[in-house]
Each structure stands twice: as structure tokens, then as C-alpha cells.
Amino acid sequence: MPDRVVSDFPLFPLATVALPHELIPLHIFEPRYRTMIGECLERGTEFGIVWAEDEGMRQVGCAMEITDVLERMDDGRMNILTRGTRPFRIVDERADLPYPAGTVEFLVDKDEAPDAKTQTAAHEAYGALVEHATDREPDAEDLRTMTAYQMAATVDFGLEAKQGLLDLRSENARLRLVTRLFRAAMKRLDFIERAQERARSNGKVRFS
């Protein structure tokens, strides 16, 4: 079992939130992050994405594994593809390494069994959203086993919503939250489609 607390863990503050299972492409251009990613590639280790705001970094982030180096440029820049693995909490930061780093604690969920009704509601809301947005019905067997993180990783939510998911230590709570998010996304899609239909019919969309 991996250590729960890891020191000198590389941190990548960004204006984004990553979730476990989510694929995040990154363009690495700053020298300090080229050094960081180079060490991760050499050692086969993870780094962490944390949401950086004007007020500072959020304390809960997501560890990332580098799945592919898409392109290396002559000046040292690179394009990489990463995948979220597990949430962590920053315990302490350190500023004496060539890149941001800190001591992190990897977080574990409460010891609880997922509620069947809660799972079903989330899977149905997600399946309806996917079918509505893509005209493709998800495979029923695949859908039945998907966790809240796995479903949310494929939908473009706002940063606060994604951070809220990352902060929760209960799968049942995450399932309830994604159900609300999926249903809200469906309503937005319906509104956009109605607005587009009105625009095609008379050239104007009334919001009052």
C-alpha cells in the first residue's frame, strides 16, 4: 500500500482542478516545471495539480501520472498527457527546491458502502446527459460500475463544482453531488437548444 504521507511531493499550481481518472493535457514551458516533469519522467513518479487562485492554493489537490509525452521541443518545452490518480491534502509547503513542492497526505474515503438508490440515480442522470450530448447511449455494463469520479472526469464542470467533488470523502456524497450537476447540465443543454431553435425561427432570442 502506498505511503499516506509523502514529503517533497512536486506541486503544479494551475487555474484548473483535476479529478481522479480525468485526462489533462499540459504544455510545460517554465524552466522550473520542465525540471519537475523531467524528474517525474525519470523516476516514474507522480506530481500534484492544485487549484491556484488570487488568494493562494487550495489545500486539496489531485495527484497526476504522466501517461504520454506527446511532443518534445528543441528548447526543452514539452506537451504531455496526464491522468488523475488520487486526492491529497497539502500538509506543509517548501520553497527550497527548484519547483513548488510540499508534504502531502493522500486522502481516503469513509468506510461506507455505496447506496444502491444513490448509485442508480447518478448513473441514470449521467447516462441521460451523455446520450443527449453525444447521441450515443452508454454501455449499460460499463455505466453500472462507474464511480462518481469516473463519470465527472468526462464532463466539463465549473472549477468550484470540481473542487467540491475533490473535497468530499464520501462516495455517496459525491454521487449525490454529481447527480445534481448532471441534471443541471441537462437543463442548460435544453435551454441552449431552445434558444438556438428560436434564433433559427425569428433571428431573436428573448431572455425576459
N, C-alpha and C positions, 0 to 999 in steps of 0.2 A: 504494500500500500504506500503511495507517495506520501512524503512528509507533509503535515498540515501547515507548518510554519517554515518559510523559506526566506533566507536573508539574501541581500544583493540581487533581488529579482528585478530584471530590466523593466522599466515602465515607459510607455509611449502615450503621453497625454495628447489627446486629439479632441476635436469638436465633433465627436461621434460616440455612440455607445455600441459595443459589440455584445452579442449573446452567444452562449454555448451553441454549437452546431452552425452558427452563421458564417458564411464566407465573406471575407472582407479583402478586397484588393487594395494594395498600398503602393504609393510611389515614394521611394526612400531617396531623399536628396540631401538632407542636412548631414554634415560630417559626423556629428555625434550619433545620429541614428543609423548611418551607414556602418559605423563601428559596432553599434549594438546588434544590428541584424547580422553583420558578419560573424560576430561571436556566437550568436544563436545558431546560425547555419553550421558553423564549425563544430559546435558542441552538441547539436541536435536538441536544443533546449527551447523552452517557451519564453515569451515575453508577455507583458500585460498592457492592454488598452484601457485607459481610464478617461472618462469624460472630463475635459478641461473647460471651465467657464471663466468669466472675468473674475469671479470670486475665488477661483482656485480649482483644484482637482476634487472630484467626488472620491469618496473613500472606498467604494465598492466598484471593482472593475472586472474584466474578463481576461483570463489567460488565453493566449493565441499560439497555435502551432503554425509553422511555415509549411504549407503544403506544396508550393511550387515557386521557383524563381522564373518568372515569365520573360524577363529581359534584363540583361546587364549592359550598361553603357560604358563607354571608354573613360568617362570622367568619374566613375565609381557609383553613379546613381543606378538604381535598380527598381524594377516593378516586380512585386511579389504577390502571391495569393496566400491568405492566411485563413485559418478556421478557428472559431472559438471553442474552447475546451471546458473550462470550469471557472466559476466565480471566485473572487478573492477579495479580502479587505486589507487595505494598507494599514499596517501597524505602526511603521516608522519610515520616514524618508531619509535618504542620504544624498549628499551633493558632492562627494569627493571622488566619484567615478566619472569616466568620460561621457556618460549619458545618465539620464534620470534613473534612479533605482530605489529600492527600499525593502524592508522586511514586510512580507505579506503572509496572511493566514488564509489558506484555502477553506472555503465555507462548505458546510454540509447541511442537508435539509433535516427538518424534524423527522423523527421516526414515526411515519404515519402511512397508511395505505391510501392510495388514490380512491376517492369516492366514485362509484360507477356512474351515478347520475351526472356528477360534475364532469367526468370524462366525456360522457356521451354528448352533453350539451356543447362542450368545447369542440369536439370532433365534428358535430353537425354544423356548427357555426363556421368552422374553418372550411369544411367541405363545400358548403354553400358559397362561401366567398371565392374559393378557388374556381369553382365551376362558373360563377358569374363573371369573374375577371378574365378567365382564360378559355372558356367554353370547353373545358376538359374536366371530366369527373375524376376525382382522386381514386386510386385503387383502395377498395374497402379494407383489405387486409393491412395495407401499409398505414392507412389512416387510423385504424383501431389501436395501433401500437405507438402512435406519435405522442411525445410529451409536449408540454406547453412550450418549452424552449424550441423544440424541433419545428413546431408549427410557426411560432413567432419569428423564427430565423428566416422565414421565406416571405415575410410581409414587411413593407416599409412603414413602420410606425414612427411617431414623433419620438424625440430623444427622452422626454420625461416619461413617456409610457414604457420605453425600453428599459430605462434606469429603474423604474418601479418594478418591472419583472425581475431584474437582476438583484434587487434588494431583498426580494421575498425568499424566505427559507422554507416555504411550504409549497409542494406541488399542487395541492388542492387550491391554495390561494392564487397561484399562478394560472391555473386552469380557469378559475372564475374571472380573473382579470382579462385573459386573452379572449374569453367568450364575449365580454363586453366590448373589447377592442374590435373583434371581428364583426360583430353586429353593427358597431358604429361605422366601420369601413364599408359595410354593405349599404348603409343608408347614404353615405357620401357618394358611392358609385351610382345609386339610384338617382340622387339629386343631379349629378353631373349628366347622366343620360337624359333626364327630363329637360335639363337646361339646353343640352345640345339639340334635342328634338324641337324645342321652342325656337331656338336660333335658326334652325333649318326652315321652320314653317313661316316665321314672320320677321326674322332678322333682329329681333329684340328679345332680351330676357329680362323679365321684371322680378326684382328682388323685394318689392314692397307688398 
